[in-house]
Amino acid sequence: MPVKIHVKEQPENFKRFGAPWTPTQILTDPDGVERFRLEGFLPVNDFLAQLELGLGKWAFQTARYDDAQKWFRHVYEAYPETSAAAEAGYWAGVSAYKATNKTEYLKETGKILQQSHPQSEWAKKASVWL
């Protein structure tokens, strides 16, 4: 359920969530536990990619690795031009590994990231798997 808090109209709630800047989007689970945070303005595709990345991270944090992998793969494929793509590719491989315990998913992820996003920090992080 989306909730909008205006910093000047409700400063106590703005502080409650520790939002240092506007806009700040926070994904919480039904118990109010923060699962993902996005701070600052982004163009539409970058914003959508980040929100969907956040949904993947939420699934990953709650050990729903198949769901996480679907979200991450979607971000990687639907938003390849965004900064979220390489991170989504990385986490898709990690999710596949966590779901199956098969290291070949990590190795394949490392290869893909080296080809598609060679200068990204995510390709560097995955390089250990090659």
Buried (B, 14 or more C-beta within 10 A) or exposed (E): EEEEBEBEEEEEEBEEEEBEEEEBBBBBEEEEEEBBBBEEEBEEEBBBBBBBBBBBBBBBEEEBBEBBBBBBBBBBEBBBEBBBBBBBBBBBBBBBBBBEEEEEBBBBBBBBBBEBBEEBEBBBBBEEBE
